[in-house]
Amino acid sequence: MPLKLTLKPDEKVLIGTAVLTNAGPKAEIIIQNTVPVLREKDIISEENADTVVKKIYFVILSMYVDSKNEQKFHDIYFKLVKELFNACPDQVILALVMEVSQKILEGKHYQALKACKKLLKFEAELLANVPR
């Protein structure tokens, strides 16, 4: 089933491994086959992955875009999950990571990214409440 995207001026989108930028007014794109697609707002670059959960999100994003190297990314993912649990052994984090991990093991990387956004939100709330 085709996917129709509507892009705002200057909005970026990742399609496969290509980053496209809408250089004009509103643009509509129809993607006829199955390829990784992410809007700019859903992308975290490696440089901006400055927390454990953001690194986890980046690794899942890498799995989604580069399925040929999925096993390499699985290894990194599970090391980061262990690091997260060592830093914060919380039941909510455990439940969220289990949801994300299940999606990854099912090969549903886009859904894993969506689930990981809940983990990002939880991490942001935790960090906001840390006394400085």
C-alpha positions in Angstrom: 0.0 0.0 0.0 1.5 3.4 -1.0 2.5 5.9 1.7 1.7 9.5 1.0 3.8 12.2 2.7 3.1 15.9 2.8 6.2 17.9 3.5 6.3 21.5 4.7 8.8 24.0 3.2 12.4 23.0 4.2 11.1 19.9 6.0 13.5 16.9 5.8 12.6 13.2 5.5 14.7 10.1 5.4 13.6 7.6 2.7 15.7 4.5 2.6 19.2 5.9 3.3 18.6 9.2 1.5 17.7 12.4 3.3 15.4 14.6 1.2 14.7 18.3 1.8 11.6 20.0 0.5 13.1 23.0 -1.3 9.8 24.6 -2.2 6.3 25.1 -0.8 4.3 22.2 0.4 5.2 19.0 -1.4 3.5 15.6 -1.6 5.4 12.5 -2.2 4.0 9.0 -2.7 6.2 6.1 -1.8 5.2 3.0 -3.8 7.3 0.3 -2.1 8.4 -0.6 1.4 11.5 1.3 2.6 12.4 3.0 5.8 10.8 6.4 6.1 11.3 8.9 9.0 10.4 12.5 9.3 13.0 14.9 10.5 11.3 15.2 13.9 11.7 11.5 14.5 15.5 11.4 13.8 18.2 11.7 16.5 21.7 12.0 15.1 24.6 10.2 16.6 26.0 13.6 17.7 22.7 14.4 19.6 22.5 11.0 21.3 23.8 12.4 24.6 21.9 10.1 27.0 21.7 6.3 27.3 18.1 6.3 26.0 18.9 8.6 23.1 21.7 6.2 22.2 19.3 3.3 22.3 16.9 5.2 20.1 19.8 6.0 17.6 20.7 2.3 17.5 17.1 1.3 16.8 17.0 3.9 14.1 20.2 2.4 12.6 18.6 -1.1 12.7 15.6 0.3 10.8 17.7 2.0 8.1 20.5 -0.6 7.8 18.9 -4.0 8.3 21.9 -5.7 6.7 23.9 -4.9 9.9 21.1 -5.7 12.3 23.1 -8.2 14.4 25.8 -5.6 15.1 23.2 -3.2 16.2 21.5 -5.8 18.4 24.8 -6.3 20.3 25.1 -2.5 20.8 21.4 -2.3 21.8 21.7 -4.9 24.5 24.9 -3.4 26.0 23.1 0.0 26.2 20.1 -1.6 27.8 22.3 -3.2 30.4 23.9 0.2 31.0 20.5 1.7 31.5 19.4 -0.9 34.0 22.7 -0.5 35.9 22.1 3.3 36.1 18.3 3.1 36.9 16.8 -0.3 37.8 13.2 1.0 37.6 10.1 -1.2 36.9 8.7 1.4 34.5 12.0 1.3 32.5 12.0 -2.5 32.5 8.4 -2.6 31.1 9.2 0.0 28.4 12.4 -1.7 27.4 10.6 -5.1 27.2 8.1 -3.5 24.9 10.8 -2.0 22.7 12.9 -5.2 22.7 9.9 -7.3 21.7 9.3 -5.1 18.7 13.0 -5.4 17.7 12.9 -9.2 18.0 9.8 -9.2 15.8 11.7 -7.1 13.2 9.3 -4.2 13.7 11.9 -1.5 14.0 9.5 1.4 13.2 7.2 0.3 16.0 10.2 -0.1 18.3 11.1 3.5 17.6 7.6 4.6 18.5 7.7 2.6 21.7 11.2 4.0 22.5 9.7 7.5 22.4 7.9 6.6 25.6 11.2 5.7 27.1 12.7 9.0 25.9 9.8 10.8 27.6 10.3 8.9 30.8 14.1 9.6 30.8 13.4 13.3 30.2 11.1 13.4 33.2 13.7 11.7 35.4 16.4 14.0 34.3 14.2 17.1 34.9 13.7 16.0 38.5 17.4 15.5 39.2 18.7 18.2 41.6 21.5 20.2 40.2 
